[in-house]
Amino acid sequence: MANLARRSRHSRLGAALALLGCVACQAQPPERADLLTDQAAPAGYRAVPLTKLAPVASPLTEARAELGRRLFYDKRLSRTGQVACVTCHQQTHAFSDVAPVSSGVDGRTGTRNAPALVNLAWGSTFFWDGRSASLEELVTQPIENPVEMDLSLGDALARIASDSAYVSDFGAAFNGGPPSIEAMQQALASFLRVLVSGNSPYDRHLRGDDSDFGPAAQRGESLFNSDRAACSHCHPVGPLTNDGYFNNGTYVAGGDPGRQALTGLSGDLGKFKVPTLRNVAMSAPYMHDGSLATLSDVIERYARGGRGDPTTDPQIIPLSLTDENKADLLAFLDALTDERFLTDPRYQP
């Protein structure tokens, strides 16, 4: 009986210690890794630190990126308090949307697909039509857009400035300064700059490790880069975008004029920005209007040489692709998926 009593006391003590351990774990959760930690340039990009890619007037720091992360998830930046940046740019989908066109406040919808937010620090212009020359210009346009978040920047600032935690965070990120529209722009742009994807099987392949880059993906890569398919003319090795604007055969008469609406040039009719293909298997649907549901649909569209409109770029011509060719291209595109990027806790709320 004495031994039983001792075992009982030991059992109760062990349970108490285990409970204390659980409470301690809850009180001190694992610290979030810094957003700037290990953010090396992906294979094929300019090998310079992210901080060197930010404008001099908008220096990238850990505190600014963290503040931008918080703003990215904050629905108070919309008129109704129901929409945030993340509403249309979800991490598991490479920070894109699963809908052909996204829904904003009051269920309003636009006409263009929400593009993936991947490796933007190396970009030169933004949006499908290239209307923004910097990430600082990009980030506030969805907030003001009446179809998206429909909130004036002044009202957005007032909401943020009324939150004492935000006031403290802005002060820490901006040398003691208060919240301001410029600071909001810089913080959100800083978060977008640290959305770096560079650990896909393709990246490891470019670094010499083919353990997850099988024969089908290798054949698909060869075809992708060949003159026969000529995909790499617009999607070069590494970045998988040339940051250019092309009419890829999606446009038809009377449709979205694309870049022409911005430039007024007749030659820009139906031209849209070439998106990066990194994580493309996770960012369906495709094209500027979200009109193609799957990558197989995309391959078939290019194999046909577009939709036949005479404004289509002359590089878009019918391709003689076998079923095996198409399967190999799909295998290559699947190998562009960076699972770590899609689940990285540093990018989560």
C-alpha positions in Angstrom: 0.0 0.0 0.0 2.9 2.4 0.8 4.4 1.7 -2.6 1.0 2.3 -4.2 0.7 5.6 -2.3 4.2 6.7 -3.5 3.4 5.8 -7.1 0.2 7.8 -6.8 2.0 10.8 -5.4 4.6 10.5 -8.2 1.9 10.2 -10.8 0.1 13.3 -9.5 3.5 15.2 -9.3 4.3 14.1 -12.9 0.8 15.2 -14.1 1.3 18.6 -12.3 4.7 19.1 -13.9 3.3 18.2 -17.3 0.5 20.6 -16.8 3.0 23.3 -15.8 5.0 22.5 -18.9 2.0 22.9 -21.1 1.1 26.2 -19.5 4.7 27.4 -19.9 4.6 26.4 -23.6 1.3 28.3 -24.0 2.7 31.4 -22.2 5.9 31.4 -24.3 5.1 30.3 -27.9 8.0 29.6 -30.3 9.3 32.9 -31.5 8.5 33.7 -35.2 11.5 33.6 -37.4 12.6 37.0 -38.8 11.1 37.9 -42.2 14.6 38.8 -43.4 16.3 35.6 -42.2 17.7 33.4 -44.9 16.1 35.5 -47.7 18.7 34.8 -50.3 18.1 35.4 -54.0 16.5 32.4 -55.7 18.3 30.6 -58.4 18.6 32.8 -61.6 17.9 36.1 -59.9 20.4 38.9 -59.2 22.3 37.7 -56.2 22.0 40.9 -54.0 20.4 41.2 -50.6 16.8 42.2 -50.4 17.7 45.3 -48.5 19.7 46.4 -51.6 16.7 46.0 -53.9 14.5 48.4 -51.9 14.5 52.1 -52.9 16.7 54.4 -50.9 13.6 56.4 -49.9 11.9 53.2 -48.6 14.6 51.2 -46.8 13.7 47.6 -45.9 14.0 46.6 -42.3 12.6 43.8 -40.2 10.3 46.1 -38.2 8.8 47.5 -41.4 8.3 44.1 -43.0 6.6 42.9 -39.8 4.4 45.9 -39.7 3.5 45.4 -43.3 2.6 41.8 -42.6 0.1 42.9 -40.0 -1.4 45.5 -42.3 -1.7 42.9 -45.1 -4.1 40.8 -42.9 -6.1 43.7 -41.5 -9.6 44.1 -42.7 -9.9 47.5 -41.3 -8.2 48.7 -44.5 -11.5 48.2 -46.3 -14.6 50.3 -46.0 -16.8 47.5 -44.8 -14.1 45.9 -42.5 -14.7 42.6 -44.4 -11.8 42.6 -46.9 -8.1 42.6 -46.5 -5.2 42.2 -48.9 -5.1 38.5 -48.0 -8.7 38.1 -49.2 -7.5 38.1 -52.8 -3.9 36.9 -52.1 -3.9 33.7 -50.2 -0.6 32.1 -49.2 -1.6 28.5 -50.0 -2.3 29.7 -53.6 1.1 31.5 -53.9 -0.7 34.7 -52.7 -3.2 34.6 -55.5 -7.0 34.0 -55.6 -8.8 30.8 -56.5 -11.6 32.8 -58.2 -11.2 34.0 -61.9 -11.8 37.5 -60.6 -11.8 38.4 -56.9 -14.7 39.7 -54.9 -14.2 43.0 -53.0 -16.5 45.0 -50.7 -20.2 44.3 -51.0 -19.4 41.4 -53.3 -18.3 43.7 -56.1 -16.1 42.0 -58.8 -13.5 43.4 -61.2 -12.4 42.1 -64.6 -8.9 40.8 -63.9 -7.4 37.9 -62.1 -5.5 38.6 -58.9 -1.9 37.7 -59.8 0.4 35.7 -57.5 2.7 37.8 -55.2 6.0 36.0 -55.7 9.6 37.5 -55.8 8.3 41.0 -56.4 11.5 42.5 -55.0 13.1 41.9 -58.4 10.2 43.3 -60.4 10.3 46.6 -62.3 6.6 47.3 -62.9 3.4 45.9 -61.4 -0.2 45.1 -62.2 -1.3 43.4 -65.4 -1.0 46.6 -67.3 2.2 47.9 -65.5 0.6 51.0 -64.2 2.8 51.0 -61.0 6.5 51.5 -61.2 7.1 50.6 -57.5 5.6 48.4 -54.8 5.0 51.6 -52.8 2.7 52.7 -55.6 1.0 49.3 -55.9 0.0 48.7 -52.3 -2.5 51.6 -51.8 -4.4 51.2 -55.1 -6.5 48.2 -54.0 -7.3 50.1 -50.8 -8.8 53.0 -52.7 -10.3 51.0 -55.6 -14.1 51.1 -55.3 -14.4 47.6 -56.5 -11.8 46.2 -54.1 -11.5 47.8 -50.6 -13.2 51.1 -51.3 -11.6 53.1 -48.5 -9.8 56.5 -48.8 -6.3 56.5 -47.6 -7.2 59.2 -45.1 -9.9 57.0 -43.6 -7.5 54.1 -43.6 -4.9 56.1 -41.8 -7.4 57.3 -39.2 -8.4 53.7 -38.4 -4.8 52.7 -38.0 -3.8 55.7 -35.9 -6.6 55.0 -33.5 -5.0 51.7 -32.5 -2.4 52.2 -29.8 -0.5 49.0 -30.8 -0.2 50.3 -34.3 1.1 53.7 -33.1 3.7 51.9 -31.1 4.7 49.6 -34.1 4.9 52.6 -36.5 7.1 54.4 -34.0 9.4 51.4 -33.7 9.6 51.0 -37.5 9.9 54.6 -38.5 12.2 56.2 -35.9 9.5 57.3 -33.5 7.3 58.7 -36.2 3.5 58.5 -36.1 1.4 56.5 -38.6 1.2 58.2 -42.0 0.1 57.3 -45.5 3.7 57.1 -46.7 4.7 54.9 -43.8 1.7 52.6 -44.5 2.9 52.3 -48.2 6.5 51.6 -47.1 5.4 49.0 -44.6 3.1 47.1 -47.0 5.7 47.3 -49.7 8.3 45.9 -47.3 6.2 42.9 -46.6 5.7 42.2 -50.3 9.5 42.4 -50.9 10.1 39.5 -48.4 7.7 37.1 -50.2 10.6 35.2 -51.6 10.2 31.8 -53.2 13.4 29.9 -54.0 13.2 26.3 -52.7 11.2 24.5 -55.4 12.6 21.3 -57.0 13.4 23.6 -59.9 15.5 25.8 -57.7 17.3 22.9 -56.3 17.8 21.5 -59.9 19.4 24.8 -60.9 21.7 24.5 -57.9 22.7 21.0 -59.0 20.4 18.8 -57.0 18.1 16.7 -59.2 16.8 14.4 -56.4 13.2 15.8 -56.8 13.5 16.8 -60.5 12.7 13.6 -62.3 13.0 12.6 -65.9 9.6 13.9 -67.0 10.4 17.4 -65.5 13.8 17.3 -67.2 12.2 16.5 -70.5 9.6 19.2 -69.9 12.3 21.7 -69.1 14.2 20.9 -72.3 11.0 21.4 -74.4 10.1 24.6 -72.5 13.5 26.1 -73.3 13.7 24.8 -76.9 12.9 26.7 -80.1 10.1 24.3 -80.7 8.0 25.4 -77.8 9.9 28.7 -77.2 8.3 29.2 -73.7 11.5 30.7 -72.4 11.4 33.6 -74.7 8.9 35.2 -72.2 9.7 33.0 -69.2 13.5 32.8 -69.1 15.5 30.5 -66.9 15.4 31.5 -63.2 12.8 34.3 -62.8 10.5 32.7 -65.4 9.3 36.1 -66.5 10.9 38.8 -68.6 8.8 41.5 -67.1 7.5 42.4 -70.5 4.1 42.9 -72.0 2.6 40.7 -74.7 -0.6 39.8 -76.5 -0.4 36.1 -75.9 -3.5 35.1 -77.8 -6.0 35.6 -75.0 -7.4 38.9 -76.3 -10.4 38.9 -78.7 -12.0 41.9 -80.3 -13.9 44.1 -77.9 -12.2 42.6 -74.8 -10.0 44.1 -72.1 -7.5 46.3 -74.0 -4.8 45.7 -71.4 -1.8 48.0 -71.5 -3.3 50.1 -74.3 -5.7 51.6 -71.8 -2.6 53.0 -70.0 -0.4 54.0 -72.9 -2.9 54.8 -75.6 -0.7 53.1 -78.1 -2.4 50.9 -80.8 0.4 48.4 -80.6 -0.4 47.7 -76.9 -3.8 46.4 -77.6 -4.4 43.2 -75.7 -1.0 43.2 -74.1 -0.6 42.1 -70.5 2.4 41.6 -68.2 4.2 38.3 -68.4 3.7 36.6 -65.0 6.3 34.6 -63.3 5.6 30.8 -63.5 7.0 30.1 -60.0 4.4 28.2 -58.0 2.2 28.3 -61.1 0.6 25.0 -60.3 -0.9 26.6 -57.1 -2.2 29.8 -58.6 -5.0 28.7 -60.9 -7.0 30.0 -62.7 -4.9 31.5 -65.4 -4.5 34.4 -67.8 -5.4 38.1 -67.0 -9.1 37.3 -66.9 -8.9 33.9 -65.1 -10.5 32.3 -68.1 -8.4 29.1 -68.1 -9.1 26.8 -65.2 -6.1 24.4 -65.4 -2.5 24.3 -66.6 -3.6 21.7 -69.1 -6.0 24.3 -70.5 -3.1 26.8 -70.8 -0.9 24.3 -72.6 -3.8 23.5 -75.0 -4.3 27.2 -75.7 -0.7 27.8 -76.6 -0.6 24.6 -78.6 -3.4 26.0 -80.7 -1.6 29.3 -81.1 -4.0 31.4 -79.1 -7.6 32.3 -80.0 -6.9 33.5 -83.5 -7.2 37.2 -83.1 -5.0 39.1 -85.6 -3.5 41.2 -82.8 -1.8 38.2 -81.3 2.0 38.4 -81.0 3.7 36.7 -83.9 5.7 34.5 -81.6 2.4 32.8 -80.6 2.0 30.1 -83.2 0.5 26.6 -83.2 2.7 23.9 -81.7 3.0 20.3 -82.6 2.8 18.8 -79.2 2.3 15.1 -78.5 0.4 13.9 -75.4 3.8 13.0 -73.9 5.1 16.5 -74.6 2.1 18.0 -72.8 2.6 15.6 -69.8 6.3 16.5 -69.6 5.5 20.2 -69.6 3.0 19.7 -66.8 5.7 17.8 -64.8 8.1 20.7 -65.3 5.5 23.3 -64.2 4.7 21.2 -61.2 8.4 21.2 -60.3 8.2 25.0 -59.9 6.1 24.6 -56.7 7.9 25.7 -53.5 6.1 24.0 -50.6 8.0 25.9 -48.0 6.9 29.2 -49.4 3.3 28.1 -49.4 3.4 27.2 -45.7 6.1 29.5 -44.3 4.8 30.8 -40.9 6.7 34.0 -41.3 4.1 35.1 -43.9 1.1 34.2 -41.7 -0.9 36.5 -39.4 
